[in-house]
Amino acid sequence: MPLKLRQSLILLVLAFVLGGCASNQNLRTEPADTWPIPVEARGAASDKTDKLWQVYERYVGVPYEYGGTSAEGFDCSGFITTAFREGLDQQLPRTTSQMLRHGEVVPPSEIQPGDLVFFRIGGKEQHAGIYMGGNHFMHASTSIGVTLSELNGYYWKDRFTQARRFD
């Protein structure tokens, strides 16, 4: 293989490896199923949050897949709809944009575990997660799959746009 072609391929591979999603601040080196769920993230225990935590524990570490709605891979709204369907026996709209048109808007000071939180990325609201208390939300990150992040974490705090409640 000519040297110039080999160098181009190496650069291309490096660009893919180094190019990451903005949510990589949660990147961990240990396997996802060994990550402890922070005690403060548990928030006030309720039947609703307990059921959502069970879904999280089942799927933590499942990779991101655009359009994904199963244990093979989730996108953010696919994970949310699965968590609400399996954990709460509740149907939600399938996409983030559809979710943004439904539910009750919740002021930031009144967000409760189980509320959906939305984020502006790339100029539009296109990412969502489930707030779980203690400043944490669960979501399907494009870089590490189903994970737990801090709402006021470095990447997320300036991108948070709104919360909605689906009861």
N, C-alpha and C positions, 0 to 999 in steps of 0.2 A: 504494500500500500504506500503510495507516495507520501512523503513527509507532510506536505501542505494539507492533504486530505485528512491524514491522521490528526494533525493539530486542530483542524476544523471540527472533527468529530469529538475530540476531547473537550474543546471549548463548548460545543453544543451540549454534551453530557453534563459538564460543570454548570452550565446555565440552568438546566433542569433541576439539578441537585441543589444548587444554592438558591434558586428562585423559590420563594416560599410564600405562603399565605400570611397575611397580617396577623393571624391568630397564633403564630408560632411562639409567642411569649410563654406559652404553657408547655412547650416541648419538654418531654422528660426522657431520661435515658433508660429507666427501668420499664418492664412490661406494664401495659396499662392496667391489667387486672390486679397489680400489686399496689396501685396508687391508693393511698388512704384518702377517704373522704373527710375533709376537715370537719371537726366537731362543730365549729362555728357556722359551717355551711348548712348544717342540718336545720337550723332555725327552729321555730316552734313546731313541735311534732303535731301532726294532724293525720287523719286517715288519708286525705288527699296527697299530702307530701310523702307519707310513707309509701304509698303505692307508686308515686313517681320515682322515688329513690330506688325502689325495686326494679323498675324498668331501666333506670340508669345503670344499676349494678349488673344487669343482664347484658347491656350493650356497650359498656365503657370500652373504648379502644376499637370498636368497629370502624373500619375506614370510611372516609368520605367518598361518596360517589354521586355525581350530579344526577338528580332525578331518582336517587335511590330511596327505597322505602322498606328495606329488609336488613336482616343480619349480615347480608352480603355486602352492604354499604348503604349509607344514608346521606342525603343532603340535609340542610338544616331544617327545612319544613317537613321533610320525610320523617326525620327523627321525632319532631314535635307531634305530628299526626299519629305516629306509631305509639309514642308514650301516652298520649291522651286516650287512644283507642284501647290499648292493652291495659294501661294502669287504671283508667277512670271510666272506661266504656263510653267514651264521648267522641263523637265525630267532629273534627275541625276541618276548615277549608284546607285544600292540599298545598297551595303555594303561599309564599310570604306575602305577595301582593294581595291575594285573596284574604289572608288573615288580617291584613291592614284595613280591610273594608268591613270587618266584622268585629264583634266583641265590644266591650265597654272600655273607653279610654280611661286609664288610671293615672292620676298625677304622680310624679316621681316620688313624692313624700309618702305615698300610700300604697306602694308596690308590696304585694304579698306573695308568699310562696305559691307557685302554680300559675302566676301571671306570665304572659309572654312578654319578652323584651325584644325590641327591634333596634337595629343599627344601620347607619348610613355608611356604605362602603362604595367607593367609586362613584360618588355623586348621587346615589339613590338608596332608598331603604331596601336592602336585599339580603340581610342576615337577621336571624331570629334565634332565640333560645327560651328556655323555661327558667324563670327566677325561682330559686330554691331556698332563699333566706340567707342570712349571714353574708350578704354582698356577693353571693355566688349564683351563677346560672349554668345550666347544662345545655349543651348544643353539639352539633356536628361541625367540627372545624375542618376546613379544607386541608389543613396541613397534618392534623393528627387524629382526625375522626371524632367519635363521641368522647367528649371530655367535659371538664368542669372549669370555668373561668371566673375571674373576679369582675363584677360589673364596673368597678372603678379602677380596674387594672390599666396599665400603661396604654395598651392599644384600644380598649373598649370604652373608657370613660368619655373621650371626646367624640365618639361615634354613636353613642346611645341617643336615640331619638324619642322613643315613647314606649309605653307599656299598655297592654290590653288584657282584659279579664274575660275569660270564656267560662261562664257558669251554666 
